Every structure is written in C-alpha cells, then in structure tokens.
C-alpha cells in the first residue's frame, strides 16, 4: 500500500490555522484508531507540535486523510486545504528525514523535533497503528538524523526557541537579573526556557503547573518556586516575564485578567511568550499597552539569524539525505517483488515434491536407481523450462526481443545475435 505524508506546518500556515488542527497528547491514541477506521488505512502515526501537525500513513490516497483531519477537528475542508501539503512516497520519505534532522524546523538544526518524532512513533506503537512499512521508515529516519548530526555542523550554530525568548526579553529589560520570571507548564519546552533564563540569574523564578508535584520536581532543579495554575489570578501581577507552554486546549490567560494585572503593576511592562499550540494566551492581549506578547511565529525572526553561516552544513546534510532516500526507495521497490518470488518458490516446491514422490514410488517398486535419478532430473528440467519456453514460442513479434533479453538475464545465458 502506498506511503504518504499529509500535514500543515509553519511554512504553510499561520499559528491561527495550526492551532486548530493540533492534537492533545492524551487524545492521540483514539485519534489514530479513528483515522484507520475512517480511512481504511493499514498504518498511521501522527506528529503534532507547536510548528506542525503531520500524518504519516500507509493508505491508498491522501484525500480521505484531508477529509478526516478536517472532520476530526470539526472544521470544513475548505478551511484547511489551502495550507495542506500531501507528499507521495519518495517525497514523504525525504520529508521525514529532513524533519528529524532539523532541516525543516523553524530553528535550523534544532534537536527537539527528533525527540518529538520519537514520542509520536512510541504513541503509534503503543496504539498498535504501526506496521512493517512505518517501522522501517522511522528506524531509517532516526538513523539518518544521527548521521546528519554527527557528520555535519548543522546544529553547531542553531538557536533554540528558549534562547530566542531570552534575546527578546533582553530587548525589553536592561537586565534580566532584576526581573521576576514565571513559567507556566512543566514540559520539555518550559524546562529549556528555565535553563536559558536561569543562566541569566533572574531575581526570582516560579513554575506554575496543573499538578504541583511535576512543578516542584522541575522547580527544584533551578532553585525556583512551584505553584498551581489556580493561583495565577492572585500572583500574576508579581512577574515581569511570563513564558507559557502547556497542553491546554483553551487559553489559560485572558485579556480581562491581564487588564487587572497591568493596573496592579501600575503599567510596568510585562514580557510574555506563548509557545503553546493551541495558544495559552489570548491573542487580543498583544493589543494592550505595556504588554509585549510574542508567539512561536514571532520568534522565527530571531531564530533565523545566522542562517547563512549554516548553509554549508545544510548542503552536506541534504546530500546525506538524498543518498538514504535512494536506498530506502530501493528497499521499498524490492518489496513489490516479494509476493512474486514467494509464488515462484512455491511453484518450484510443488513441482519438486510431485517429481520426488514419483521417483520414490519407482524406487520402491524396484526400478534401477540410476535410471530413476536420470528420469527425475529430466522431468524437473522439463517442468521448470515449460513456462518460459512456451512464453518465448508464443510471444508477439513486438515483445519477442525484450522477452529474449529478459530470459537471457534471468537464466544467465548469452544472447544469440
């Protein structure tokens, strides 16, 4: 069954569209099963991050996948179709290799996407929606990503989202050392942000999370305080910098709350970064005076700096990927002949068994062993040669030359000119 990739990412769609087709982590297993049922697909995996939602699938056509993606998110097909890319087999393979290697990321060479892709594969494995084709694809994908990172300098100058957030904050405040920083969430992205901001030695850092245990665990690593999300209305005004990245399907911070916060702060500025998809912070807040709100798309300006210095590494990385794509396509194409080879072997086994049975009966009846062996060899040769000989003798004039060349190649015999 054909392989394809269908998706929406930061190259093709703005954040307002991407967040509408994002999948909550806890809903991915049920979504995978629903997709296989609705599409009659054999295998599937879903990668959903702040920058992309992608479906890797073994199915007859991507058309059904587009319909399913829209209906699953209660959208009209026309709302998302202009932003969707549907990649056929070879392009899908190349895309997977480039994504895992950090070549398709907003941050060129970033490593977080590889971990996110591995998580997506694990979810699909646990859900039972992975088969031999996708297993082989992702095994090779991870191998290619390792080769790119070890054989090129693609990641040496990369700028993470967390580092970009620090750069932006430094444009707002004279020194981060004098600021109070709030992190909302306790996932990998918040952990990276805490590490980058923590390196600037801010006056205070606080982790707000739905479960206090997870927040306390992360806070302990950075000398921060941990609180629950329900305390935000009471404490939000204390913070100069707010970084949010949760898996909440709805905004956590609304415009009404921030209007009260700004009054409490007597209009001292607040720097906010929303790294979540769907967004944690209502976009209307960006229109408020004294609030500097940035999303993942806004950070792209920062993370693209220094791109020219990495172009040599990109050329090398693309060459590595091209080689592995060719190898994977060769493997994929070789799978097409497996049923024919199996049938050919089964056919040969049946002929061999039948002739051996006849030979054993002759031997048991007392016939000369040497004569039986000669007749067995002669019978096997005749049976094996009957089909190709018949095909050659009855070939149409326009196909005879090609068939002669094919038979000569199959049986390693010289062509007669």
Beta strands, then each sheet from edge to edge (+ up, - down):
strand 1: 3-9
strand 2: 43-48
strand 3: 52-58
strand 4: 85-87
strand 5: 180-184
strand 6: 204-209
strand 7: 225-228
strand 8: 241-244
strand 9: 270-274
strand 10: 291-295
sheet 1: 2+ 3- 1+ 4-
sheet 2: 7+ 6+ 5+ 8+ 9+ 10+
end
